Amino acid sequence: MAWKTEIDSTKAKKIGSDGRLTCAGAERTLARLNGWLGDFAQARAWDLNFTSADGSDETNLVVTNGQRDSSIVGCVMSRAYLSKKTDKIDAVAGRVEGLPIQELLVRVDTLEANVGRIGNFEYGDSLSGFVAHMEGRVNELDSSQKTLLEMINDMSGDFRATLDVVWNEIVDVNIRLSLTMRAMANQVPVGGTVPVTKVKVPEPKPFCVVRDAKALENFIFDLEQYFKVTNTVTKEAKVTLTTMYVYEDAKLWWRSRYMDIQEGRCTIDTWDVLKKELRSQFFPENVEILA
């Protein structure tokens, strides 16, 4: 079969390096196939017509030979199908013609590989960055903790030093106070004044209302001496202390005067004023009036 050998040879020439049939090769192969089938049909006394009466693309096949070979009929039908698709093949060929298909495929494969590597790199870079960030934060926390511990240690040392200084000052004050107390206990009285701590001072006798000016003056004198011995110097203290040593009718009188003081009707806030009040109330002539 010379025609089959030529088909195989032509097919081999029209297949590209990527294993696909090129558009130009398909068109030329279809033209050759039409010629071969025509010659074969004449040799077998067949009548082949690929155009219908109404001009449509439907294939009209008439086989006049009494002997029908199913394989040849299949080949003829394939040729008819390819003939109808010629226009579409031409259109596609016009669009694809001149495109570097193999180069585009290589570029697509390279792009896919690059995308995969970039995705892996971005994921790895993000993870590495996160790990580095966390390590940095941990290092910062460690540094802050160390700084805080150092500050606490320094403050503790300063506190201990301050406490030692205060304690030494307290000890020194206690020593000075002890020495001062000893010096005061051993010193010699000056001007005949006897230290109060060494002598028991008798309290003045209470004053009652009597018809005796001498008794009142002695009461006032005893209180003045008592003030000197006990070192009572404030006016309020002298008034309060004197009123504690009045009894009976004198106490009743002082209570009434105290109410007058509280209500603002009179003022007795010094020792001199109190002495004047006592003399005016408890001298003999005044005592008789009071009685």
HELIX and SHEET records of a PDB file:
HELIX    1   1 ALA A    2  LYS A   14  1                                  13    
HELIX    2   2 CYS A   23  ALA A   43  1                                  21    
HELIX    3   3 SER A   70  LYS A   84  1                                  15    
HELIX    4   4 THR A   86  VAL A   96  1                                  11    
HELIX    5   5 ILE A  101  ASN A  186  1                                  86    
HELIX    6   6 VAL A  196  LYS A  198  5                                   3    
HELIX    7   7 ALA A  213  VAL A  229  1                                  17    
HELIX    8   8 LYS A  235  THR A  243  1                                   9    
HELIX    9   9 GLU A  248  GLN A  262  1                                  15    
HELIX   10  10 TRP A  271  PHE A  282  1                                  12    
HELIX   11  11 PRO A  284  LEU A  290  1                                   7    
SHEET    1   A 2 ASP A  47  ASN A  49  0                                        
SHEET    2   A 2 ASN A  60  VAL A  62 -1                                        
END                                                                             
